[in-house]
Structures are given as C-alpha cells and as structure tokens.
Amino acid sequence: MAGTTAHKVSGIDASYYYVKDLDRATKFYTELLGAEPTLAFPGMVSEWTFPNGESFGVYKPTETSGFTPGGGVMFVVDDVPAAVAAHMARGVKFHGEGHVEETPVCHMAFGEDTEGNGFILHKRK
C-alpha cells in the first residue's frame, strides 16, 4: 500500500561513502569531481553539492573496524572516454575491457576510489 504524500520520497539530498582515510578520499574526489568540497568538517565529513542541489560526500565514522567498501554512485560527465583517460592518467583504477561500456541508453565506466568504493562515470545518450 502506498504511503501518504507526507511519507513519499521526492529525491536524494545526498549520497555518502564511508571512508577510513578522509584526507585521502577528499583529495581523490576533489580531483575526480573537479571542485573543492562545499562543506567540510575536518576529520569527519567532506561534501560536494552540484548545481542541481544534489550532494555527494565522504564520511569517516568514529569506528571503522566494520568498514566495507560500497558502490553505486553515478557521476554525470560530458564525455565518458575523455574523463576516463584523464583520470587514468592520474592513476584512477577503472574496470572492464576498454573501460567504457555502451548500452542502448548510455555510456559508462566503472571506477574505484582509494578506499575501494565503486563509482560510475556516466552519460545518457
């Protein structure tokens, strides 16, 4: 049964990854995203907010013994092959033969950050 309008999700404010090394992860995503964080709490959080209001961040929990890398964030880029080439030149790891996949609806490349978290560079057709 569908919930009331008050309970209906209307979007995503932010998507976060847990990280063990916040400084290293912040540097990685600053270079990947091409911008400095819009919000930072040293030792705890770095967050980037995009022009459409959505945000992505990295968070260092106080206890990291149960840390498991995650994945699933798709970052929009204008040119997936060019973005992959630029990031590979700085040592970013991408998976798959040729690194860029084409589907009927998009181009995408599966990458990995310095913490082992997966991400996708993505462009809709």
Secondary structure, 3 states (H helix, E strand, C coil): CCCCHHHCCCCCCEEEEECCCHHHHHHHHHHHHCCCCCEEECCCEEEEECCCCCEEEEECCCCCCCCCCCEEEEEECCCHHHHHHHHHHCCCEEECCCCCEECCCEEEEEEECCCCCEEEEEEEC
